[in-house]
Amino acid sequence: MRLTILYENHSGFKKGLLGSHGFSALVERDGVRVLVDAGTDGKVLLNNMEELGVSPAEVDYVFITHGHYDHTGGLKLFLEERKKPVKIITHPEIFRRRIALKPYRREIGIPFRREELEELGAEFVLKTEPFELAPGFWSSGEIERRTWDRVVGYVEENGKLLRDTVPDDMALIVDLGEGVAVITGCGHSGVLNIAWHAEDVTGKPVKALIGGFHLIGAKKELLNEVIERIDAERLYAGHCTGIDSYAYLKGRLGERIEALHVGKTIEL
């Protein structure tokens, strides 16, 4: 498996790459290419894809981890540039209206209607259960919350705001043979739950956990629990992990954890 970070908060070390709040990665295995998430800004995504030699037309599948704007905002321009249909694997709740109240009230869901994306070639595959979308590539489906999670925001029902449990938070699981790699967009389900769920789905240990861990602002007790209970051999953390939280994890985990940036490649 080869993974290339296309969109991240930090731009990395190659001239021409752009950093921006959001996440996207290209995952390749045995000739199959899966785009995981699309970042916030399509112009940033397409710039980084061009700089890294990745053509939208060569992507075989798109996998959207959940319906927040910073993982879906680049979809429209990606589809316009691609100019041909593509299957988008995600959860039925992806188009639900989502609201944040801090630091001010605003929309934080996907900024497009399903119909306008389908007109551009999106072929949505909406499932809640785990399934193999291509040889060696699995959608986690909904992730059981055995311990704490890291949900954010609200949804509106009958004029009332209710806490958003982010049921659509999913991960892409890639079979590595003796183990699996797990790519998570934001980790709203909780990184421990995500890793355990991937092991349950595949019956194999997690060799690498990659993506946003949503540990920004987490208390040390929670970070210590991650350190003590996570079984993944390698951790690659970015996006919503938080700089302070990453530094704390790095101090305890050493070379077992690495930071993500645009242009970073991971081969497993």
WOPE-V184451 format. One record per residue. N is the residue number from 0. RES is the residue in one small letter. SS is DSSP state (~ for helix, > for strand, _ for the rest). BURIAL is # if it has 24 or more other ideal C-beta (glycine too) atoms within 12 Angstrom, else .. D_FIRST is the distance of its C-alpha to the first C-alpha in Angstrom with 1 decimal. Layout:
# WOPE-V184451
n->{N;N}
res->{RES;RES}
ss->{SS;SS}
burial->{BURIAL;BURIAL}
d_first->{D_FIRST;D_FIRST}
This chain:
# WOPE-V184451
n->{0;1;2;3;4;5;6;7;8;9;10;11;12;13;14;15;16;17;18;19;20;21;22;23;24;25;26;27;28;29;30;31;32;33;34;35;36;37;38;39;40;41;42;43;44;45;46;47;48;49;50;51;52;53;54;55;56;57;58;59;60;61;62;63;64;65;66;67;68;69;70;71;72;73;74;75;76;77;78;79;80;81;82;83;84;85;86;87;88;89;90;91;92;93;94;95;96;97;98;99;100;101;102;103;104;105;106;107;108;109;110;111;112;113;114;115;116;117;118;119;120;121;122;123;124;125;126;127;128;129;130;131;132;133;134;135;136;137;138;139;140;141;142;143;144;145;146;147;148;149;150;151;152;153;154;155;156;157;158;159;160;161;162;163;164;165;166;167;168;169;170;171;172;173;174;175;176;177;178;179;180;181;182;183;184;185;186;187;188;189;190;191;192;193;194;195;196;197;198;199;200;201;202;203;204;205;206;207;208;209;210;211;212;213;214;215;216;217;218;219;220;221;222;223;224;225;226;227;228;229;230;231;232;233;234;235;236;237;238;239;240;241;242;243;244;245;246;247;248;249;250;251;252;253;254;255;256;257;258;259;260;261;262;263;264;265;266;267}
res->{m;r;l;t;i;l;y;e;n;h;s;g;f;k;k;g;l;l;g;s;h;g;f;s;a;l;v;e;r;d;g;v;r;v;l;v;d;a;g;t;d;g;k;v;l;l;n;n;m;e;e;l;g;v;s;p;a;e;v;d;y;v;f;i;t;h;g;h;y;d;h;t;g;g;l;k;l;f;l;e;e;r;k;k;p;v;k;i;i;t;h;p;e;i;f;r;r;r;i;a;l;k;p;y;r;r;e;i;g;i;p;f;r;r;e;e;l;e;e;l;g;a;e;f;v;l;k;t;e;p;f;e;l;a;p;g;f;w;s;s;g;e;i;e;r;r;t;w;d;r;v;v;g;y;v;e;e;n;g;k;l;l;r;d;t;v;p;d;d;m;a;l;i;v;d;l;g;e;g;v;a;v;i;t;g;c;g;h;s;g;v;l;n;i;a;w;h;a;e;d;v;t;g;k;p;v;k;a;l;i;g;g;f;h;l;i;g;a;k;k;e;l;l;n;e;v;i;e;r;i;d;a;e;r;l;y;a;g;h;c;t;g;i;d;s;y;a;y;l;k;g;r;l;g;e;r;i;e;a;l;h;v;g;k;t;i;e;l}
ss->{_;>;>;>;>;>;>;_;_;_;_;_;_;_;_;_;_;_;_;_;_;_;_;>;>;>;>;>;>;_;_;>;>;>;>;>;_;_;_;_;_;~;~;~;~;~;~;~;~;~;~;_;_;_;_;~;~;~;_;_;>;>;>;_;_;_;_;>;~;~;~;~;_;_;~;~;~;~;~;~;~;~;_;_;_;>;>;>;>;>;_;~;~;~;~;_;_;_;>;>;_;_;_;_;_;>;>;_;>;_;_;_;_;~;~;~;~;~;~;_;_;>;>;>;>;>;_;_;_;_;>;>;>;>;_;_;>;>;>;_;_;_;_;_;_;_;_;_;_;_;_;_;_;>;>;>;>;_;_;>;>;>;>;_;_;_;_;_;_;_;>;>;>;>;>;_;_;_;>;>;>;>;>;>;_;_;_;_;_;_;~;~;~;~;~;~;~;~;~;~;~;~;_;_;>;>;>;>;>;>;>;>;_;_;_;_;_;_;_;~;~;~;~;~;~;~;~;~;~;_;_;_;_;>;>;>;>;>;~;~;~;_;~;~;~;~;~;~;~;~;~;~;~;~;~;~;>;>;>;_;_;_;_;_;>;>;>;_}
burial->{#;#;#;#;#;#;#;#;#;#;#;#;.;.;.;.;#;#;#;#;#;#;#;#;#;#;#;#;#;.;.;#;#;#;#;#;#;#;#;#;#;#;.;#;#;#;#;#;#;.;.;#;.;#;.;#;.;.;#;#;#;#;#;#;#;#;#;#;#;#;#;#;#;#;#;#;#;#;#;.;#;#;.;.;.;#;#;#;#;#;#;.;#;#;#;#;#;#;#;.;.;.;.;.;.;.;.;#;#;#;#;#;.;#;.;.;#;.;.;#;#;#;.;#;#;#;#;.;.;#;.;.;#;#;.;#;#;#;#;#;#;#;#;#;.;.;.;.;#;#;#;#;#;#;#;.;.;.;.;.;.;.;.;#;#;#;#;#;#;#;#;#;#;#;#;#;.;.;#;#;#;#;#;#;#;#;#;#;#;#;#;#;#;#;#;#;#;#;#;.;#;#;.;#;#;#;#;#;#;#;#;#;#;#;#;#;.;#;.;.;.;#;#;.;.;#;#;.;.;#;#;#;#;#;#;#;#;#;#;#;#;#;.;.;#;#;.;#;#;.;.;.;#;.;.;.;#;#;#;#;#;#;#;#;#;#;.;#}
d_first->{0.0;3.8;6.6;10.2;13.3;15.8;18.6;19.8;23.2;23.0;22.6;21.2;22.6;22.4;25.6;25.5;22.9;24.4;24.1;25.3;25.4;22.5;18.8;16.2;12.5;10.4;7.0;5.6;4.7;7.7;9.7;9.8;10.0;11.1;13.3;13.9;17.5;19.7;21.5;25.3;26.5;25.4;26.9;24.7;21.5;22.6;23.7;20.4;18.5;21.1;21.0;17.2;17.6;16.0;18.4;19.1;20.0;16.6;15.1;15.1;15.4;16.4;16.1;18.9;18.9;22.7;25.7;26.5;27.3;24.9;21.9;23.7;26.1;24.1;23.8;27.1;26.7;23.1;24.7;27.7;25.7;23.6;26.8;25.5;24.6;21.3;20.6;20.3;19.3;21.3;24.2;27.9;29.0;27.1;30.3;32.6;34.7;33.8;36.1;36.1;39.4;38.6;39.4;40.9;40.6;38.0;35.5;31.9;30.5;28.8;31.2;31.3;32.9;31.0;33.4;32.8;29.0;29.6;32.1;29.3;27.1;25.3;25.1;24.7;23.4;25.0;24.4;25.1;23.7;20.1;18.9;16.0;15.8;13.6;12.3;9.8;10.5;13.5;16.0;17.6;21.0;23.7;23.2;26.2;27.8;28.9;29.7;30.0;28.1;28.2;29.6;31.4;33.9;36.2;36.7;40.1;41.9;45.5;46.1;44.8;41.8;39.7;36.8;33.5;31.5;28.4;27.7;25.1;22.7;19.5;15.9;12.7;11.2;7.8;8.6;7.1;10.4;12.8;11.7;9.9;8.6;11.4;11.9;15.7;17.8;21.0;21.1;24.5;24.3;24.1;21.1;22.6;23.1;19.6;18.1;20.9;20.4;16.7;17.9;20.8;18.9;16.6;18.7;15.9;15.8;13.8;11.7;11.2;13.2;12.6;15.3;19.0;20.8;24.3;26.1;28.3;31.8;31.0;33.6;33.1;33.7;30.7;28.5;29.8;28.9;25.3;25.4;27.2;25.4;21.7;19.9;16.4;15.7;14.3;15.5;14.6;17.7;19.1;21.3;23.8;23.3;26.3;27.1;29.7;27.5;24.6;27.1;28.5;25.2;24.4;27.9;27.3;23.7;23.5;20.4;18.6;18.3;17.5;18.6;16.7;18.2;17.8;15.8;13.8;10.3;8.0;5.7;5.3}
